[in-house]
Amino acid sequence: MDKDGYWSVPMNVTFRKKFGAVKIKLPKNLRHQKIAYIEIVPKHKGRFFAVHYVYEVQKPQMKQLSTSIKHVAAIDLGVDNLMSIGTNTGKTLLVNGKPLKSLNNYFNKVISRQQQVNIENGLSKRVSTKKQAQLWTKRDRQINGYFSQAVGLLFKWLRENRIDTVVIGYNAGWKQKSDMGKRINQQFVQIPFLKLIQAIENKGLKSGIRIIRQEESYTSVASFLERDTIPTFGEARKKHLTFKGSRVTRGQYISQNGTGIHADINGAMNIMRKAKIVDIQTELRVETPVKVHVQTRKTVA
């Protein structure tokens, strides 16, 4: 790395003679870190490149993990509520996801319109123009910014409630694309939940909070209040499943005896049950959740 913070990309002599040397500026916050390796990943059919830095974090920068599991939070990831959090003490929290949903839909529509312009100009659907690549990059940056602020809010709340362990509901079958129907006739890219999970895991490593992924099948349909048995997707295929409650509205789950609980918090509490890392008191009273909002800037493509 030179005195201005640039490093040269290794390449063979022939390539360098033809295209010249390629230099990349190392981010200022990484200049005093011990870089383990660097990965350069092509994006949007090679129109852009993402540079990933992997660096070592010294132990003094990381808090020690608790030796015991006492205060546990479980997170159910979603769209309208990006994160729904329940705890074994009854405390709950919702992190609003609607602005992120709107941001995502906005960029999908703009990118779709740009694709239509390309088709009208005789370009194939498979062609990714510079304008489209710029839109994808801007979308990714704004989603990353939203995630960063949301994770900051989450860990502030976790520290306030002395949480030592977090269980995150995880679905290995999550896909990054979904068909939104004939009316729009386009592929919408969904919110990248795996990236959010990784951000939480990284923050947990530095904060001394244990992070555990938990397979989440049937956690949203089983009744937490009546402690339904929660099967795993593969194991349950041949069984006829019945649960002692149901979701009656977008935000309400009603148990067999008529008691209600916020539907997403019901899912979060079942994720905690499924992890089997802490005993949950039978008489636990789950609080009505408070929703916190992530500050966002106006979306401009």
Buried (B, 14 or more C-beta within 10 A) or exposed (E): EEEEBEBEBEBEEEEBEEEEEBEBEBEEEEEEBEBEEBEEEEBBEEBBEEBEEEEEEEEEEEEEBBEEEEBBBBBBBBEBBBBBBBBBBEBBBBBBBBBBBEBBEBBBBBBBEBBEEBEEEEEEEEEBBEBBBBBBBBBBEBBBBBBEBBBEBBBEBBEEBEBBBBBBBBBEEEEEEEEEEEEEEBEBBBBBBBBBBEBBBEBBBEBEBBBBBBBBBBBBBBBBBEBBEBBEEEEBEEEEEEBEBEBEEEBEBBBEEEEBBBBBBBBBBBBBBBBEBBEBEEEBEBBEBEEBEBEBEEBEB
